[in-house]
């Protein structure tokens, strides 16, 4: 899929600021208990205890995000992130918490682009939340000013690979939805009759390029073919893929005016 590059790529300073913001977004989701567990506990309280808890979580929220304001980075938050920052441990929805926690994958991409980690793990390996500890908590201004990005060509290559993995995920989705592939005469002559035929051809091509490990003529994931992933395994790999593709497209300047929330992930 051809994407329009809207503007210059974000600068190293902009990427560093966004990394700090993502640290706060992911961290806020992590400190909140699972929604069902919290609500079950909250329902067990009497009215006075509930009122006090509602007050306390607002105070904690304001303290948590207050430091970001002190750093002068509140304005870096996207509209969706500001909405999330306005929630409390009690009002945060399950989907908001899940979405924010998966941002650890985007955060990892930015760390790699800023040379804070040497490489990105395979697409079947989740980012560790321990990464948050490696992002500076002090002298943020110095960190931002000294930030340096990898060469654009390396980031572009990583972006292309993320798009490839995202394409594979969407191809599996089409197959599972029972969509039919309608090849033209040239494709039929080349033996391409189904989506799976396209997958096999693509896997072979990128294996020869040294960009992909292949099992049974398919992308290798957890030591087996992508098509053989369980629904749970596929969900995990798909989430990793989407977040990396999102972050890399933003790094490459595909978001209108670098607006984080509007970053496209077309394939």
N, C-alpha and C positions, 0 to 999 in steps of 0.2 A: 504494500500500500504506500503510495507516494504521500508524504506529508510536507506541508509548507513550513519552512523555517521562518518564523515571524520576525525575529530580530537577532541582535547579537546574543551570544550565549551569556548566561549569568557570569559575572566576574568571580574571581576567587573569594573576594570579600563577601559577595552576596551568597555564595555557596556556604561559606563558613557561618554566616549569620543564620542561614536556613538550617544548618546542622544543629546549632545551639537550640533553635526553636523546636526542631524535631525531638531533641533530647527531652525537652520539657513536655512535649505532647505525649511521647511514649511513656515517660515516667509517670505522668498524671494518670494514665490508664492503668499502669502497673500497681499503683498504690491503692487503687479502688478494689474492694472485694468483688467476687463474682456477683452479678445482679440478683440471682435467685437466693443465694445465701444471705446477702445483705437485707433483702426485702423480708425474708422469713424472720430474721432477727428483729428488724424494725417493727414488724407487726406484733412482736411479743412484748413491746414496750407499752407503758401506760402513756396517757396523753401528755403529761408533764415531761416525761423522758423523751418523747418524740420531739416536742418543741425545743428542748435543750439540744438534742442531736442535730436538728435542722439548723440551729444557730451555729453550733460548733463547726459543722462541715462548711458553712459559708465562710467562717473565719479562716479555716484551713485553706480553702480555695484561694482566698484573697492573699494569704501569706505566700502560698506556693507561687502564684503568678506575679506577685508583687516584685519579686527579684528580677523577673524578666523586664518589668517596667523600669526598674532601677538601672538595668543594663542598657536601656534605650532600644530594646528589641521588640517591644510590644507591637509596634507598627509592622514588623516583619510577618506576624501571624496572618494567615490567609483568613478570609471570611468564615470558612468552615471551622478553622482552628479557633477563631475567636468565639464562635458559638460553642464549641467544645469546652473552651476555657471558662465559659460562663456557667457551665454545669457544676454541680457539686457531686460529691461521692454518692449522694442519694438520688439526684435527678438525672445523672448520666444514664443514657440508654445502653442496652446490651450491644446494639450495633455500633454505637459510638465508641464503646470500649474496645470492641473487637477491631474496628477499623484503625483506631489509634495504636493498638498493640502491633498490628501488622506493619505499621510504619517503620518498625525496626529494620525491615528489609530495605526501604528507601534510605534510611539513615546509614545503613552499612554501605550503600552505593556512594553516598556523599563522602563518607570517610575514606573510601578507596580513591575517589577522585581527588581528594585533598591529600593523598599520600599518607594517611594515618594508619592504614593497613595495606599490606603488600599485594593482596589479591582478593578476588571474590570467590567464595566457595562454589561448588557445583550447584546446579539448580534443584537438586533433591536434598539440600542441606540448609536448614533454617539458620538465620542469624541468631547469635547468642545475645541475650540481654546484658551480658557482661560488657558488651561494647560501650554501654553508657558510661562505664567507669573510665574509659579511655578518652572521653571527650572532656576538655578542660572545664573546670568549675570556677576557676579563679583567673584573673588577668585575661578576661575575655577579649578586651580591646586589643591587647597585644597579640592574642591568637588570631583574631580577625585580620589585623593588619599584616601579619606575617604569612597568611595563608597563600599557598601555591597549588595550582591544579596540574594534573597530568596533561601531557600533550593531547590536543583535540583528537588526533587520529586514534589514540588508544581509547578514548571515551566513545568515539564513533563506532569502533569495532565492538565494544561491549554493548552499545545500543543495538547494533544490528543483530547480535546474538540474542539479546533479550527479546527483540521483535520476532526472531525465528522461533524461540520457545513459546512465545505467546501465540503465534500462528499455529503451532502444534496443539496447544490447548484448545483453541477455537475449532480446529479441525476435528478433534475428538468430540467436541460438543455437537458439531454438525452430524457426525456419524451416529451419536447416541440419540439425537433427535429424529433420526430416520431420514435426514435430508438426502436427496439423490444428487449425484454429480452428473452434469450434462456436458460431456466432452465434445469438442468440435472434431471434424474428420481427421485433422492432423494429430490430435491427441490420441484418438482411437488407433490410428496407424502406428503410433509409438507405444501402444499397449497400455495407455492410461485410461482406464474405464471407471475407476472408483476413487474416492478420497484416499483410500488406503494405498492405491497405486501411486498417488502423488506423494504420500508420506514416504513410501519406500524409495522413490526416486530422489526426494529431497534429502533423506537421511544418507543415502549413498553419496550424493554430491558433497555434502558437508563433511562426511567422514573422510573423503579423499582430500578435502581442503585442510584436514587436521583440526577442524573446529568442533567436532562432535564425536562422542562415543556412541556406538550403535550396537544394539542387540536385536536379533531377528529382524533386520532391516527396518528398525525403528529407533527413535531416540532412547538412549539407555537411561533408565531411572531406577535407583535402588537395585541395580544389577539385573533388571528385566526390561522388556519392551514397554514403551509408554502405553501402548494399547492394552497392556495387561495390568495396569495399575488398578488397585481397588478404588472405589469412590473416595474413601478417606485419603488415600495417598495422592490421588489426582487433585483433590481439593487443596491439599498442602502445597503441592508443586505449583498449582495454578496461582495460589495467593503469592507465593514467592516470586513467580514470574511477573505477575501484574505489577507488583510494587517496584521491582527492579526496572521494568520497562518504563513505568511512569517516571521514576527518578532520572533515568538516563535520557528520556525524551526532554525532560525539563532542562537537564544539563546541556543538551544540544540545541536549545533555543526554540523548541517547538511549541511552547506555551505562549499565547498572546501576551506580549509585554512581560514575559516571565511570570505571569500570574499562576501560582502553584496549583490552585484548584482546577484551573482550566487546561491543564496539561493533557493532551490527547494520547490515547494508547491504541490507535488503529493498527491493524495488521493487513 
